[in-house]
């Protein structure tokens, strides 16, 4: 079986799988008051008190983290496939 996936198919597949894994992690994780998961572009979730209300927010990391994981993983996989294919032909 020598079927190779295209970079875009590999990227989307890995990104979707990591998105589901992150969503499951966020649902089962418990946060204490005034705690966050992640920072900056990879900010996933925050739980804090605003006035007399307790607020839970979801950050932009829910999108950027799976995309970053997908990009890095698919680049590594395609690089390994290219290196392996070029070493076989030489």
C-alpha positions as CSV (number, residue, x, y, z in Angstrom):
1,X,0.0,0.0,0.0
2,X,1.8,3.1,-1.2
3,X,-1.1,5.6,-1.0
4,X,0.1,9.2,-0.2
5,X,-2.2,11.9,1.1
6,X,-1.9,15.4,-0.2
7,X,-0.6,18.1,2.1
8,X,-4.0,19.8,2.4
9,X,-5.8,16.5,3.2
10,X,-3.3,15.6,5.8
11,X,-3.4,19.2,7.3
12,X,-7.2,19.2,7.6
13,X,-7.3,15.7,9.0
14,X,-4.8,16.4,11.7
15,X,-6.3,19.8,12.5
16,X,-9.8,18.3,12.9
17,X,-8.6,15.5,15.1
18,X,-6.6,17.9,17.3
19,X,-9.6,20.2,17.5
20,X,-11.8,17.3,18.9
21,X,-9.0,16.3,21.3
22,X,-8.8,19.9,22.6
23,X,-12.5,20.3,22.9
24,X,-12.7,17.1,25.0
25,X,-9.8,18.3,27.1
26,X,-11.5,21.6,27.7
27,X,-14.8,19.9,28.7
28,X,-13.2,17.6,31.2
29,X,-10.7,20.1,32.7
30,X,-11.7,22.0,35.8
31,X,-10.5,25.6,36.3
32,X,-10.2,27.4,39.6
33,X,-11.4,31.0,39.8
34,X,-9.1,33.5,38.0
35,X,-7.2,30.8,36.2
36,X,-6.7,30.4,32.4
37,X,-5.4,27.7,30.0
38,X,-3.0,29.2,27.5
39,X,-1.9,32.7,26.6
40,X,-1.8,34.9,23.6
41,X,-2.8,33.3,20.3
42,X,-3.1,30.0,22.1
43,X,-5.4,31.2,24.8
44,X,-8.0,28.4,25.2
45,X,-10.2,29.1,28.2
46,X,-10.5,31.5,31.2
47,X,-12.6,31.4,34.3
48,X,-12.9,34.6,36.3
49,X,-15.1,36.9,38.4
50,X,-16.4,40.1,36.9
51,X,-18.4,42.1,39.4
52,X,-20.8,39.7,41.0
53,X,-20.9,37.3,38.0
54,X,-18.6,34.4,37.3
55,X,-17.6,34.3,33.6
56,X,-16.2,31.5,31.6
57,X,-14.7,32.5,28.2
58,X,-13.2,30.6,25.3
59,X,-10.3,32.2,23.6
60,X,-9.0,32.2,20.0
61,X,-6.6,29.3,20.8
62,X,-9.5,26.9,20.1
63,X,-8.9,27.6,16.4
64,X,-5.2,28.6,16.3
65,X,-3.9,25.7,18.3
66,X,-5.3,22.9,16.1
67,X,-4.2,24.8,13.0
68,X,-0.7,25.1,14.4
69,X,-0.6,21.4,15.4
70,X,-1.9,20.4,11.9
71,X,0.6,22.6,10.1
72,X,3.6,21.3,12.1
73,X,2.6,17.7,12.0
74,X,1.7,17.6,8.3
75,X,4.9,19.4,7.4
76,X,6.9,16.9,9.4
77,X,5.1,13.9,7.8
78,X,5.4,15.3,4.3
79,X,9.1,16.1,4.9
80,X,9.7,12.6,6.1
81,X,7.9,11.1,3.1
82,X,10.0,13.3,0.8
83,X,13.2,12.4,2.5
84,X,12.4,8.8,2.4
85,X,11.4,8.9,-1.3
86,X,14.5,10.8,-2.3
87,X,16.8,8.5,-0.3
88,X,15.3,5.4,-2.1
89,X,15.8,6.9,-5.5
90,X,19.5,7.8,-4.8
